[in-house]
Structures are given as C-alpha cells and as structure tokens.
Amino acid sequence: MNAGILNSPFFRLLLPFAIGILVQHNIGLKGIVFYFFALSLVLFLLSLSSNIGKSFNFRWVFGLFVFVFCFAAGAKLTERSQYLTEWSDSSIEQTYRLRLLDNPLEKPRSLQAKVAWREKKFVLYFPKDSLSQSLLLGDEIVVRTIFRKPQNQPSVNSFDYASYLQRQGYAGVSYVSAKKWEKVASSKSSFYWSIRVAANRSRLFLLDRLQEIIEGEKSFAVAGAMLLGYKVNLDEDLRRSFSATGASHVLAVSGLHTGILYSICFYLLSFFGSGRLAQSFRQIILIILLWGFAFVTGLSPSVVRATTMLTFVALAFVLRERKQIVNTIAASAFIMLLYNPMYLFDVGFQLSYLAVFAIVRLNPYLSSLFVFRASLPRYIWSLLTVSTAAQLGTLPLSIYYFQQFPVIFLATNLFVLPMAFILLFLLLLSLLLWLIFPLPLWAMYPLNFSLEFFIRGLEFLERVPYSNVSLPSIDILSLLCFYLYIILLAQTLIKKRAIYFYLCVLLVLFQVIYYL
C-alpha cells in the first residue's frame, strides 16, 4: 500500500469507517460510541483554533478528527443495523402484515420468501401451491405465525447460516402453513416500492420475451442469468460447471456485465466526438443507460453495486479525475457502506472491490512486462494480465470462503471473457429487435449457437483433469497474511526494493512460529 493510496481522500474516509463497522460487529461498543463522537468534536474545535489550525506541525489534529469521526459513524450505523436484526423468541402466534422483498425462491420442499414487517426483515417458508407460487415482489400478505431467531442446522458442513442471515439483515425465520396466511390488496406504495415493483415487472416481461427466442432449457437458464440475473432455472450441473472452471462470476449480473455494457455503449456513442463537452455528454448518457440496465435487471444489490461503481468512474471522466481511479473506487465503496454498513460482510461486495482494486493497481505493471504491436497478441495478453490481477486480488478470499482454486482460470477467462462480450451483445441486440418487430426464429440462430457453444466449452473445461483443486480452510489471520504476501511481493517487483522482500520473509517466519 503506497503513499498514493493513503493520499486518496475517500480512501482515508473509507478505512476508519470500515474499521468502525468491523469493531462494532465483532466487539460491540454500545454506549461508548458517544464518547468517540465527543472526542471527534473536541479534535475538530482544536483544529479550528488559531494556534493549531495555522501550524503545519499540528495538521495531524484535523486528520485525527476525520479518522475518529468516521470510525464512530461506521460503528453507529452498524449498531443501528444490528438493532434491526434483534428479535425475542416467543411461543405465541401473532398476526403480521408483511411485504415481499423479492420474488419467492423455490426450494426442494417449499418456497422461500424474504419479507419485511415495519423496519425488520424475515425469511418465511411456504408450502408449494398455486397461491404461494403466484406471489411476487411488493405483494402484501397477512400471516399468523411465530418468528424465531435464525438457528444453525446440524449438517456435514460448517456454514454459519444464522450469522449469514444476521449479516444480511434478517431478524427471524418461520414456516407458515397454507391455512395461516392470505394475500391482501396492497396499500399505497412508497416511491421506493413503486420503483422496485416496476423493475421486477420489467425483468419478468423481458424473461418471457427471452424465452420466446431461445431454444433449449440450459441456454435459456444461462441467458436469463447473464442478462437479467435470473438464476432460478440453473440446474446443479450448470452451476457445477461454472463453479469448477472459475466462471461463476459470469452468472451473477455484476461488474463484468456492466463493464461490458459500458464498453459497448461507449463505442456506439463514439460519434459524439472527442471534445471535452462531447465526452462529458457521452458519459452522462452512459450513466443513464447503466441505470436503465440496472432497472430492467430488477435492481438487485450486485447490479446496483456495480452500477454505482461505474457511475463514479464515469463521473471521474466528466470531472477529469481519471487518474484518481483509486479514489473513485473508494468513493463508491464508501457510499455503498454508508447506505448499508452490512454490505462489508457480503462476499460479492468483497470480491468485487478486491478484484477491481487489484486490476487497477497490478494490471498496469503486468501489462507492461511484454509489449505487442500486433492487435491479436496484444488483446490476448491484456486478457491474461487482467485475469491474473483479478485472481491475485480475490485468491485468498476465495480460499477462505470456498476452499477451492480453479487451476485453469487463465484458460477459462481466455474463453469466458470474449464469449461473455459476444453473448451480451447478441442478447441485447436480439431482444431489442424482437421487441421492435418479431423476427423469424431462424434469425436467432447466431444467439442460440453461441449459447450452446459457450455451455459445451465450459463443460469441456470442467472435464480437464485437476481443473479445480480443493484446499484446506484457512483462518482470518492466514487470510490477512496471504494478502500481505501479495502486497509485499507486488511492491518488491514494482518498486524493486529489497526491503519489501525482507518484510515478506519476516512475515513467513512469524506465521510459521505462530502455528508451531
């Protein structure tokens, strides 16, 4: 971590804010948060005094104020989020008027729905029947049940389901029988709910149109996941193929998809010219198109997160701050955590920002190792370096959460990234043409062929021996050490200073001694 990063204004806000979230989540400061706010007020007043405020030697006072205030703000907002997940178990059934937060998800023996009651969120399970399967996001139901705090179920794995639900903001879980709930006429919705419901209906409408032009269940499942983030139709074989080859990120509409959409639209809008005003106007149109894409994909958290990040990048181009890309990324992360501090514990949030950060910091160096004049080798080399940078940034976290490593990730990305670009372009073009004037189905052959080729290619890569290696689980200390190894070795290569290598060796010795 070099001085450039530490001098990034939003990074200096993000760091103490994230530390405050972590401390509150793992330790709990309770009433102590008030004293941190009081301390920050004292530091702020000191920084305004004539003797200290004008002295260069005391500039650290204002910096300490910013650190303490952001730390306290992160802790306070996390405390508020934790309050929303508190729930007292009861043995008496009560009646609740609930609103669905998303479309119900089909499970082997039930339907799972995420619902809201006042400020709190719950997970509710229904028996499968025609009435429960007709429920959609935004519907209101009256339920008579007992909500209980999430509990871990005995199983062969050690997944902490209760903590996972708490980090997602859910206070309780319940199963309701068919006779103890009913759908009611929705009351007047707020602007927020009206937007969410309209976005969900748009996604369902486009899914229906997509099903009309795509042949084959597997192809439709992949197309729905890639374009609209609808993964319900993906079977276990498809999920395993994507997971084993390290291509799962293609199925979740996130940074990759919005980045591809941004690139396509950026190229299509190149007729605006290269002047400053024209470039600014083009970026504003791109922001509108990105949020339009987020809307038709249902405004899922992963899409909103990626769109927010790219919105900040586009604004950086408008404001001529493109060199401060680290600051731009930190600003988007800070805004997201300000909205919901529990995003910090979301695996998708962590992987997305670590991948982008690694690409920004490592890819320029990796790409400069070899310079190709021909377009094709230069394109292939850029794919390799971007994939390597992203994999280095997310590798320790992937081992920590999933205990596996896709050995052939470079080969996978050489196949997946160009195909994802082609498929998204064909999906958008085909769907747009079908909506304007229905074409004969044979005109959709390029799209259907590409989807089939993509699926068969991943299945082939999955069958490559040792394409995916299972690894032992690691603890949080090992996770931090792995990231320090990557940072120190990267600094050794980039800065060409031996001190970073010596620090890396000392860290290895420390870890060995600690675990002996």
C-alpha positions, 0 to 999 in steps of 0.5 A: 500500500503506497503513499498514493493510496493513503493520499486518496481522500475517500480512501482515508474516509473509507478505512476508519469507517470500515474499521468502525463497522468491523469493531462494532460487529465483532466487539460491540461498543454500545454506549461508548460510541458517544464518547468517540463522537465527543472526542471527534468534536473536541479534535475538530474545535482544536483544529479550528483554533488559531494556534493549531489550525495555522501550524503545519506541525499540528495538521495531524489534529484535523486528520485525527478528527476525520479518522475518529469521526468516521470510525464512530459513524461506521460503528453507529450505523452498524449498531443501528443495523444490528438493532434491526436484526434483534428479535425475542423468541416467543411461543405465541402466534401473532398476526403480521402484515408483511411485504415481499422483498423479492420474488419467492425462491423455490426450494426442494420442499417449499418456497422461500420468501424474504419479507419485511414487517415495519423496519425488520426483515424475515425469511418465511417458508411456504408450502408449494401451491398455486397461491404461494407460487403466484406471489411476487415482489411488493405483494402484501400478505397477512400471516399468523405465525411465530418468528424465531431467531435464525438457528444453525442446522446440524449438517456435514458442513460448517456454514454459519447460516444464522450469522449469514442471515444476521449479516444480511439483515434478517431478524427471524425465520418461520414456516407458515402453513397454507391455512395461516396466511392470505394475500391482501390488496396492497396499500399505497406504495412508497416511491421506493416500492413503486420503483422496485415493483416496476423493475421486477415487472420489467425483468419478468416481461423481458424473461418471457420475451427471452424465452420466446427466442431461445431454444433449449432449457440450459441456454435459456437458464444461462441467458436469463442469468447473464442478462437479467440475473435470473438464476432460478432455472440453473440446474446443479450441473450448470452451476457445477460447471461454472463453479469448477472452471472459475466462471461463476462470476459470469452468472451473477449480473455484476461488474463484468456485465456492466463493464461490458455494457459500458464498453459497448455503449461507449463505442456506439456513442463514439460519434459524439466526438472527442471534445471535452463537452462531447465526452462529458455528454457521452458519459452522462448518457452512459450513466443513464443507460447503466441505470436503465440496465440496472432497472430492467435487471430488477435492481438487485444489490450486485447490479446496483453495486456495480452500477454505482461503481461505474457511475463514479468512474464515469463521473471521474471522466466528466470531472477529469479525475481519471487518474484518481481511479483509486479514489473513485473506487473508494468513493463508491465503496464508501457510499455503498457502506454508508447506505448499508454498513452490512454490505462489508460482510457480503462476499460479492461486495468483497470480491468485487472491490478486491478484484477491481482494486487489484486490476487497477493497481497490478494490471498496469505493471503486468501489462507492461512486462511484454509489449505487442504491436500486433492487435491479436497478441496484444488483446490476448495478453491484456486478457491474461494480465487482467485475469491474473490481477483479478485472481491475485486480488480475490485468491485468498478470499476465495480460499477462505470462503470456498476452499477451492482454486480453479487451476485453469482460470487463465484458460477459462477467462481466455474463453469466458471473457470474449464469449461473455462480450459476444453473448451480451451483445447478441442478447441485447441486440436480439431482444431489442429487435424482437421487441421492435418487430418479431423476427423469424426464429431462424434469425436467432440462430447466431444467439442460440449457437453461441449459447450452446457453444459457450455451455459445451466449452465450459463443460469441456473445461470442467472435464480437464483433469485437476481443473479445480483443486480443493484446499484446506480452510484457512483462518482470518489471520492466514487470510490477512497474511496471504494478502500481505504476501501479495502486497509485499511481493507486488511492491518488491517487483514494482518498486524493486526494493529489497526491503519489501522482500525482507518484510515478506520473509519476516512475515513467513517466519512469524506465521510459521512460529505462530502455528508451531 
